[in-house]
Amino acid sequence: MSTTVGILWLGMGVTCLLVHARLHHITGTWTRTTIASMDSHLQLDDMLAIERCSHFSVLLLTDGSSWAMSMTQDLAHLHAPWGVGVFEVKTSEQNTSMTYEQLLQTITTARQLGDALWCVTMVVVSDDPAFLAAFAESSFKSHLLLVQKTKLLVFTRIPLLQLQTLPHLHRTLSRTTSLVAVVDDTLPVSRTKVFSWLPFTDPESQPLQVASWTINQRLTFTHPPDLFPQKFLRFPHRPHVLVTAEELVAQVAYTVDDPTAPEGKRLTFGGPAGNITEMLSTIMNFTYTYVRSPDKTWGLLQSDGTWTGILGLVTREEAEFTPGPFMMDITRSYWMDFSPFVYMGNYLILAARGRPEVDPWGFLLPLRPKVWVAVLTALWAVCVVMLLLSFCVPSYMQEPGMADTNTFNCVRVLLQEDIMRTKSRWWWERVMLGVWMLMIMVLTQGYVGNLMSLLAVRYIDEPYQSLENVLDNSDVRIILVPNTFIIKYIETATSGPLHEVGKLMGTNRVTYNSFVELQNSMETVVHAATHVIFDGDINFMNLLPKSFSLTGRCDFYLSRSVYATNPMAMVTQKNSLFLPRIKKL
């Protein structure tokens, strides 16, 4: 067996560059047949000419057979403005496992090339069932075709009934933007039928015929004139899929009567999850059933590489998607896909407000500390100036005690007392005292007004504005929701307040509640000021209004400090069929 990759770029029709790269040691030679087949050239070029993208390019993959070479021998006439790449993998019946390995490496190279291009059509030409089966499996595992800009066009002479029995082929074709052109050259006039495998169909189901080709009629559509139907925007046959969700404060699970469901009951969700799933089912034309994870949690990545909760159901492909919402995270993106974010979430502290009380230091509140310092500094400066000026007057012209009287008059003005009468004969004394009285009058009037306003409303203590405040009080416990986004951050933090909280995990200072238990905890232990809740603001938006509706009071508050700010979105399987339509909403 030998594997050779040849890439022929028709750089916008100007120059040609032929590059040969060997993926494995060549044990034979790469030869091209010169069998003429005008029908093959025409049908391949007719189908590629339908592509409307101006940056269109073609990647050809063949098995090295003479028929495959006849389909691709005249590359210069192919409709591909951005060039043509040729990949050849020669197969051997003696070692099918090596065929798969070399196909996997070739496809990896093709994907790296395709990632640099804008619109790519992968054309596979082979009438070898083993080659097509290996290609289907390797391309699915390497995610070559699970990219919306990449399309697949398969040319083969294998009969349709035999194609439907090939392993992995139905899964790949139904989950990708792909077509299969079945060539029948046993007739006097060669005829080609073009089929599309619909998503969520059984392998035994009949694919949809979208076009046919003959030398006389050329390409004729049996479907609306779109060679690659938009089969993922709206499913034509209304499939049934599995969806997973979990309870939130405003998202409660309940059962409804359904004669078609097992035991006559069907699980459903209220709130955002139910609304989003119902909207998608109407737009994309599918029915659904909710499934819940065994542990009924949202899910975390375990040390063995598995996921728990509903994220585990999605990553194991036991559910198509979950409306969430989940915070977008780089680690999660390796295992699943996110929709465009719908909300920017934060983690905050919810705690109980203190009881209304009178602050014994309330008289200091109308003015900030800097203002008090400035007033006392100004008093000291005026007294010093008055004292220094009195020393400039000859002693025989001074009245006894005049300097002391002028200094203490400034203090008496500040304290709103009357001043002592003096027989001052100096105008500067009267000017200094008058300016000081005017300044103090303005200051005291503002102070008195603000003080009366503050004393009219009693002080309410809100002591926990950050995690540091909570950590400083050893009598307060922190409530967390297990198996959620913030748990991983707390466990992996190496510094800061989250790291300090992580050191308390496993002690009695950290307790765990599910989402549905938060409301009860808030009305009991949090209201008693023995606990605080550290969770996402999206849940507090429902907890606080519900508490006010039940009690008619605002007994709780949220901290000013926020943590782990991240966008929130829906979660789907990796390269899910639902993702293209969700992104268009």
Buried (B, 14 or more C-beta within 10 A) or exposed (E): BBBBBBBBBBEEEEEEEEEEEEBBEBEEEBEBBEEEBEBBBBBBBBBBBBBEBEEBBBBBBBBBBEBBBBBBBBBEEBBBBBBBBBBBBBBEEEEBEBBBBBBBBBBBBBBEBBEEBEBBBBBBBBBBBBBBBBBBBBBBEBBBBBBEBBBBBBBBBBEBEEBBEBEBBBBBBBBBBBBBBBBEBEEEEBBBBBBBBBBBBEBEEEBBBBBBBBEEEEBEBEEEEEBBBEBBEEBEEEBEBBBBBBBBBBBBBEEEEBEEEEEEEBBBBBBBBBEBBBEBBEBBBBEBBBBBBEBBBBBBBEEEEEBBBBBBBBBEEBBBBBBBBBBBBEEBEEBBBBBEBBBEBBBBBBBBBEEEEEEEEEEEBBBEEEEEEEBEEBBEEBBEBBBEBBEEBEEEEBEEEBBEBBBBBBEEBBEEEEBEEBEBEBEBBEEBBEEBBEBBEEBBEEBEEEBEEBBEEEBEEBBBBBBEBBBEEEEBBBBBBBBBBBBBBBEEBEEEBBBBBBEBBEEEBBEBBBBBEBBEBBBEBBBEBEBBBBBBBBBBEBBBEBBEEEEEEEBBBBBEBBBBEBBBBBBBBBBBBBBBBBEEE
